[in-house]
């Protein structure tokens, strides 16, 4: 009978987990959808897409709530077994015992009830909880395992000594890359170029032509399917979408590097941030809010550029660094 109670409680504890594993997929989908909606809120407002996206989020949330409700019902049954299962098992035990023609006595009843009471907490609460946590830990371990088994990013850049700085360069020979191998058309196809030290190379093209993907391939983030990629020198990168983290403007520019006052001033001047520093109440000690809420788009772009310029690198990869600034500031950035 105790084994029967254990099996019932264990089954009721496993069922919520099976439902929760499906809920986790819907929760991840809902979070991804919400992140995309929040990041693109300006465009959604501009095109008056609030109702379609609201319906999309509501539908995803409805499916998630449906799974959560099923899981909650199963958890409720499991908790109900904690209060009533032992009494039902005692009743069934003595009913079968009497039907088999065995005499019943008070001593046997009290001993049996005491035994069931002693094991009730373990069988109906602790043991099912242990099984539930075991299954949950299994899911977490599988996610960690999937992450650890991902292909390592191939290091494409080679650090050079001061004597070898003249050998800095990037070479691509018949390079073909895919973001998604399931697609027929490659992201980059048969790209060849050579860039030597003290050279400036500008890549132009329409939207979606693969300019950012080309930089990603040089960084090693876009794996090469075919061809040769050689990078000699230390890389630094300024993304097309300006990235800043909560903190001061100075900490965003230094990015862990030691402060060198003269170099820092040159970088601030070259990136046209000197005037902005003077207008801000705390200068470069002004705190940047979440996602750079206190800065304009142009200021975030220049802070993002200043971070890349301040790094001691041999090769600077700048992805559309002038898109968020006006013509005058853009001319200053290009010349300086």
C-alpha positions as CSV (number, residue, x, y, z in Angstrom):
1,X,0.0,0.0,0.0
2,X,2.8,2.3,0.8
3,X,4.3,1.5,-2.6
4,X,1.0,2.3,-4.2
5,X,0.9,5.7,-2.4
6,X,4.5,6.3,-3.6
7,X,3.6,5.5,-7.2
8,X,0.6,7.7,-7.2
9,X,2.5,10.6,-5.7
10,X,5.4,10.1,-8.0
11,X,3.2,10.0,-11.1
12,X,1.4,13.2,-10.0
13,X,4.8,14.9,-9.5
14,X,6.1,13.9,-12.9
15,X,3.1,15.0,-14.8
16,X,3.5,18.7,-13.9
17,X,7.1,18.5,-15.1
18,X,6.1,17.1,-18.5
19,X,3.6,19.9,-18.8
20,X,6.1,22.4,-17.6
21,X,8.7,21.3,-20.2
22,X,6.1,22.3,-22.9
23,X,5.4,25.5,-21.0
24,X,9.1,26.5,-21.0
25,X,9.1,26.4,-24.8
26,X,6.1,28.7,-24.9
27,X,7.6,31.0,-22.3
28,X,10.9,31.3,-24.3
29,X,8.8,32.1,-27.4
30,X,6.8,34.8,-25.5
31,X,10.0,36.4,-24.1
32,X,11.6,36.5,-27.5
33,X,8.5,38.1,-29.0
34,X,8.3,40.7,-26.2
35,X,12.0,41.5,-26.6
36,X,11.5,42.1,-30.3
37,X,8.4,44.2,-29.7
38,X,10.1,46.4,-27.1
39,X,13.2,46.9,-29.2
40,X,11.1,47.8,-32.2
41,X,8.5,49.9,-30.3
42,X,9.4,53.0,-32.2
43,X,8.7,51.4,-35.6
44,X,5.5,49.8,-34.3
45,X,4.3,53.2,-33.2
46,X,5.3,54.8,-36.4
47,X,3.3,52.4,-38.5
48,X,0.4,52.0,-36.1
49,X,1.0,48.3,-35.7
50,X,0.0,48.2,-32.0
51,X,-3.2,46.1,-32.4
52,X,-1.6,43.3,-34.6
53,X,1.4,43.0,-32.3
54,X,-0.9,43.1,-29.2
55,X,-2.9,40.3,-30.7
56,X,0.3,38.3,-31.4
57,X,1.6,38.7,-27.8
58,X,-1.9,37.9,-26.4
59,X,-2.1,34.7,-28.4
60,X,1.3,33.5,-27.3
61,X,0.5,34.4,-23.7
62,X,-2.8,32.6,-23.9
63,X,-1.1,29.4,-25.0
64,X,1.4,29.8,-22.2
65,X,-1.3,30.4,-19.6
66,X,-3.2,27.3,-20.8
67,X,-0.2,25.1,-20.2
68,X,0.5,26.8,-16.8
69,X,-3.1,26.1,-15.8
70,X,-2.8,22.4,-16.6
71,X,0.4,22.2,-14.6
72,X,-1.2,24.0,-11.7
73,X,-4.1,21.5,-11.7
74,X,-1.7,18.6,-11.5
75,X,0.2,20.3,-8.7
76,X,-3.1,20.8,-6.9
77,X,-3.9,17.0,-7.2
78,X,-0.4,16.3,-5.8
79,X,-1.0,18.5,-2.8
80,X,-4.4,17.0,-2.3
81,X,-2.9,13.6,-2.1
82,X,-0.8,14.9,0.8
83,X,-4.0,15.5,2.9
84,X,-6.3,12.7,1.8
85,X,-4.2,9.9,0.2
86,X,-3.1,8.4,3.5
87,X,-6.6,8.2,4.8
88,X,-7.8,6.5,1.6
89,X,-5.0,4.1,1.7
90,X,-5.8,3.2,5.3
91,X,-9.4,2.6,4.4
92,X,-8.5,0.4,1.4
93,X,-6.0,-1.5,3.4
94,X,-8.4,-2.5,6.2
95,X,-11.3,-3.1,3.7
96,X,-9.2,-5.6,1.8
97,X,-7.8,-7.1,5.1
98,X,-11.3,-7.7,6.4
99,X,-12.7,-9.0,3.1
100,X,-9.9,-11.6,3.1
101,X,-11.3,-13.0,6.3
102,X,-8.7,-11.6,8.7
103,X,-9.8,-10.4,12.2
104,X,-9.2,-6.7,12.9
105,X,-8.1,-5.3,16.2
106,X,-7.5,-1.9,17.7
107,X,-3.8,-2.6,18.1
108,X,-3.3,-3.4,14.5
109,X,-5.3,-0.3,13.4
110,X,-3.3,2.0,15.6
111,X,0.0,0.5,14.5
112,X,-1.0,0.8,10.8
113,X,-2.3,4.3,11.1
114,X,0.9,5.4,13.0
115,X,3.0,3.8,10.2
116,X,1.1,5.6,7.4
117,X,1.3,8.9,9.4
118,X,5.1,8.5,9.8
119,X,5.7,7.9,6.1
120,X,3.1,10.3,4.8
121,X,5.3,13.4,4.7
122,X,8.1,11.6,2.9
123,X,6.0,9.6,0.5
124,X,3.5,12.3,-0.6
125,X,5.7,15.5,-0.3
126,X,9.5,14.9,-0.1
127,X,9.8,12.0,-2.5
128,X,7.7,13.5,-5.3
129,X,9.4,16.9,-4.8
130,X,12.8,15.1,-5.2
131,X,11.6,13.5,-8.5
132,X,10.3,16.9,-9.8
133,X,13.6,18.6,-9.0
134,X,15.5,15.8,-10.6
135,X,13.6,16.2,-13.9
136,X,14.0,20.0,-13.7
137,X,17.8,19.7,-13.1
138,X,17.9,17.3,-16.1
139,X,16.5,20.0,-18.4
140,X,18.9,22.6,-17.0
141,X,21.8,20.2,-17.5
142,X,20.7,19.5,-21.1
143,X,20.6,23.3,-21.9
144,X,24.1,23.7,-20.4
145,X,25.3,20.7,-22.4
146,X,23.9,22.1,-25.6
147,X,25.7,25.4,-25.0
148,X,29.0,23.7,-24.1
149,X,28.9,21.5,-27.2
150,X,28.5,24.4,-29.6
151,X,31.3,24.8,-32.1
152,X,34.1,27.0,-30.9
153,X,34.7,30.3,-32.7
154,X,37.8,29.9,-34.7
155,X,40.4,32.6,-33.7
156,X,41.1,34.4,-37.0
157,X,43.4,37.2,-35.7
158,X,47.0,36.8,-34.7
159,X,48.6,39.1,-32.1
160,X,51.7,40.8,-33.4
161,X,54.7,42.2,-31.7
162,X,55.8,45.9,-32.1
163,X,58.4,44.8,-34.6
164,X,55.8,43.1,-36.8
165,X,53.3,45.9,-36.9
166,X,54.1,46.5,-40.6
167,X,52.7,43.0,-41.3
168,X,49.2,43.9,-40.3
169,X,46.6,42.9,-42.8
170,X,43.4,41.0,-43.7
171,X,43.2,38.6,-46.6
172,X,40.1,36.8,-48.0
173,X,40.4,34.4,-50.8
174,X,37.2,32.9,-52.4
175,X,35.4,33.1,-49.0
176,X,31.9,31.6,-48.8
177,X,29.9,31.8,-45.6
178,X,26.4,30.8,-44.4
179,X,24.4,32.2,-41.5
180,X,21.9,29.4,-42.1
181,X,23.1,26.3,-44.0
182,X,19.4,25.4,-44.7
183,X,19.2,28.3,-47.1
184,X,20.2,27.7,-50.7
185,X,21.9,31.1,-51.2
186,X,25.1,31.8,-49.1
187,X,25.4,35.0,-47.1
188,X,28.8,35.7,-48.6
189,X,29.8,34.0,-51.8
190,X,33.3,33.9,-53.3
191,X,34.6,37.0,-51.6
192,X,38.2,38.0,-52.2
193,X,40.1,41.0,-50.9
194,X,43.4,42.0,-49.5
195,X,44.0,44.8,-47.0
196,X,47.5,45.8,-45.8
197,X,48.8,48.1,-43.1
198,X,47.9,51.8,-43.2
199,X,45.1,51.3,-45.7
200,X,41.5,52.5,-45.5
201,X,38.9,50.2,-47.2
202,X,35.3,51.2,-47.6
203,X,32.7,48.6,-48.5
204,X,29.5,50.0,-50.0
205,X,26.3,48.4,-51.2
206,X,22.5,48.3,-50.8
207,X,20.7,47.1,-47.6
208,X,21.1,43.3,-47.2
209,X,24.1,43.1,-49.5
210,X,26.2,41.5,-46.7
211,X,28.4,44.4,-45.5
212,X,27.9,43.6,-41.8
213,X,28.2,39.9,-42.5
214,X,31.6,40.6,-44.1
215,X,32.8,42.2,-40.9
216,X,31.3,39.3,-38.9
217,X,33.3,36.8,-41.0
218,X,36.5,38.8,-40.2
219,X,35.6,38.7,-36.5
220,X,35.1,35.0,-36.7
221,X,31.4,35.1,-35.8
222,X,30.3,34.0,-39.2
223,X,31.8,30.6,-39.9
224,X,33.6,30.1,-43.2
225,X,32.1,27.2,-45.3
226,X,34.8,27.5,-48.0
227,X,37.8,29.7,-48.8
228,X,40.6,31.2,-46.8
229,X,40.5,33.9,-44.2
230,X,43.7,35.3,-42.7
231,X,43.9,38.2,-40.2
232,X,47.2,39.4,-38.8
233,X,46.8,41.9,-36.0
234,X,44.5,42.8,-33.1
235,X,40.9,43.6,-34.0
236,X,38.5,46.1,-32.6
237,X,34.9,46.5,-33.7
238,X,32.2,49.2,-33.6
239,X,28.8,47.7,-34.4
240,X,26.2,49.3,-36.6
241,X,23.7,49.4,-33.7
242,X,25.4,51.5,-31.0
243,X,25.9,49.6,-27.8
244,X,26.4,51.2,-24.4
245,X,26.0,49.7,-20.9
246,X,24.7,51.3,-17.7
247,X,27.6,53.3,-16.2
248,X,29.4,56.5,-16.9
249,X,30.4,57.8,-20.3
250,X,34.1,57.4,-19.3
251,X,33.7,53.8,-18.3
252,X,31.9,53.1,-21.6
253,X,34.8,54.5,-23.6
254,X,37.6,53.0,-21.5
255,X,35.9,49.6,-21.4
256,X,38.3,48.2,-18.8
257,X,41.4,49.9,-20.2
258,X,43.6,52.1,-18.0
259,X,43.0,55.9,-18.3
260,X,45.7,57.7,-20.3
261,X,44.7,61.4,-20.1
262,X,46.4,62.6,-23.3
263,X,45.2,59.7,-25.4
264,X,41.7,60.0,-23.8
265,X,41.5,63.7,-24.7
266,X,42.6,62.9,-28.3
267,X,39.9,60.3,-28.7
268,X,37.2,62.6,-27.2
269,X,38.2,65.3,-29.6
270,X,38.4,63.0,-32.7
271,X,35.0,61.5,-32.0
272,X,33.4,65.0,-31.6
273,X,32.4,64.4,-28.0
274,X,34.2,67.4,-26.5
275,X,31.2,69.7,-26.9
276,X,28.8,67.1,-25.5
277,X,31.0,66.6,-22.4
278,X,30.9,70.3,-21.7
279,X,27.1,70.4,-22.0
280,X,26.4,67.4,-19.8
281,X,26.0,68.2,-16.1
282,X,28.7,65.8,-14.9
283,X,30.9,65.7,-18.0
284,X,32.2,62.2,-18.8
285,X,31.1,61.1,-15.4
286,X,27.4,61.4,-16.4
287,X,25.6,58.2,-15.8
288,X,24.1,56.4,-18.9
289,X,20.8,54.8,-18.2
290,X,19.6,51.5,-19.5
291,X,20.3,51.2,-23.2
292,X,21.7,54.7,-23.2
293,X,18.4,56.3,-22.3
294,X,20.0,59.6,-21.4
295,X,21.9,60.0,-24.7
296,X,20.7,60.8,-28.2
297,X,21.2,58.4,-31.1
298,X,24.2,60.4,-32.4
299,X,25.8,60.6,-28.9
300,X,25.5,56.8,-28.5
301,X,27.1,56.3,-31.9
302,X,30.0,58.5,-31.1
303,X,30.5,56.8,-27.6
304,X,30.4,53.5,-29.4
305,X,33.0,54.7,-31.9
306,X,35.2,56.3,-29.2
307,X,35.3,52.9,-27.4
308,X,36.7,51.2,-30.5
309,X,39.2,54.0,-31.2
310,X,40.5,54.0,-27.6
311,X,41.5,50.3,-27.8
312,X,45.0,49.4,-28.7
313,X,44.2,47.6,-31.9
314,X,45.9,47.1,-35.3
315,X,42.7,46.7,-37.4
316,X,39.6,48.8,-36.8
317,X,36.3,47.4,-38.2
318,X,33.7,50.2,-38.2
319,X,30.2,49.2,-39.3
320,X,28.3,52.3,-40.7
321,X,29.8,54.6,-38.1
322,X,28.4,57.8,-39.7
323,X,24.8,56.8,-40.1
324,X,23.5,58.4,-36.9
325,X,25.4,61.8,-37.2
326,X,24.8,64.8,-39.4
327,X,27.0,65.8,-42.3
328,X,29.2,68.3,-40.4
329,X,29.9,65.8,-37.5
330,X,30.4,63.0,-40.1
331,X,33.0,65.1,-41.9
332,X,34.8,65.8,-38.6
333,X,34.8,62.1,-37.7
334,X,36.2,61.1,-41.1
335,X,38.9,63.7,-41.1
336,X,40.0,63.2,-37.5
